[in-house]
Amino acid sequence: MSLFKSASVVSLLTLASRITGLVRELLIASTFGASALTDAFNVAFRIPNLFRRFFGEGAFSQAFVPVLAASKAQHGEAATQLLIDRAATVLSWALMVLSIIGVAAAPALVWAMAGGLQQNPRGFEVAVLMTRWMFPYIAFMSLVALAAGVLNTWKRFAVPAATPVLLNLCMIAAAWLGAPWFQTLGLEPIYALAGGVLLGGVLQLGVQLLALKKLGLTPHIGLRWSALRIAWADPGTKNILKLMGPALLGVSVAHISMLINTQIASRLAIGSVSWITYADRLMEFPTALLGVAMGVVLMPQLAAARAAGDTGKYSAMLDWGLRLVVLLAVPCAVALIAFAKPLVAVLYHYGAMTDFDVQQITYALMGWGVGLIGIVAIKVLAPGYYANQDTKTPVRIAVVVLVITQLLNIGLVPLFAHAALTLSIGIGAMINAVWLLSGLLRRGSYKPEPGWGVFALQVIAASALLMVFLMWANAAFPWTQMRAESIKRIGLLALVMIASSAIYFIALWAAGLKLRQFLRR
């Protein structure tokens, strides 16, 4: 399966996930607006997601996938099945203990994540209760990350990319059907969202286990203490745990930044946490379709190339990935900066969402646009280190970037309020990406192929033309005033998006760029 085909499969399925995720956010925004209770839910949902990234798709995946790919390439499938069983055993025991502690420590976790919620005692109480209900979601999603790592290593990319849709569907059902039902029962309607999250985790794990069963790779989890001791002593498990140490620190650094930012946002105007969350959802479209898809596909392939000693293939895959990032992330960044308000208005300006909310989400989204290229590029560059089983270097860089980001917050928050939080992260991501790239170049691990100078000029010229068009489209129509004409506004946005794509790619073609080169990997 070619890299482009694999990335396309992941990207299209991720698009389905992000579309259903957007529908989820639109429904939540329309039903609940931006209030103390939505802030409470967003904080409560971030807590299990934070730990999930520690023990699941973050540190664990960064350590597990390279070791798994190397085992498959060097030792065969029988030894790799044993590695899967023992890694699953250690992970399951750790998650069980973590879930018990998390439920008990929910008040402290909510206070640590967003102590400013105590300005509204009811909001703080709701956040604590929903955190307790949703905390077991960590266990399900961390095991989903293990299953996804196995499936991706076996080049079965479709199921891991598609299963997040199940979470979104469960949350849509919870907001649409569950919230009114809870209200009739005399319960706070927003509690239905917590139930939707938990059900979504169960369904995602079930689907992935079925996919593993078809491949004969179902993990066998040891439930006895003796099984845990054997799994803990396994050399492969020890290697994963060794790599997880720096990876955990790296994920910690990223989420310490998020934790600090959430604390700051919770102390700004009411609704700030929700404004940033809604902007995040839009920003996740390009980062998921480009960055996440590329990272998922490249990680096991880079690790396999390294295990086989094929340095030429390793460098060529990185070069292809970076060119694709530049080709697609630059115009997306232009759109988030020059066309943010129409995007927010068309997607969120319904129900309880006010004109003021639209403007505040717009500011946050523009901040993300500044750093979008860096955010996406990191998803390609970091696997270049993880494939070498080097989890330390990205951590060192991340620690310095964290300090830079928070120094930026000190200067920017008084000027731009909540929008400064996304802007500072965006600037930090650009610094992080440049640093990662320079490290790979210095080591000689990545050797750029010829033609980068001309390629960059072609993209810049086409993006400049795109920006002029989007700035005109932003000013030419009263996007927020067309609230009552939702069909007309949606249709107009669709036309602008189609025209934007045509302008960008025709400009690239006129500049002499041959898009077929991206199909050859």
Disulfide bonds with the S-S distance in Angstrom:
none
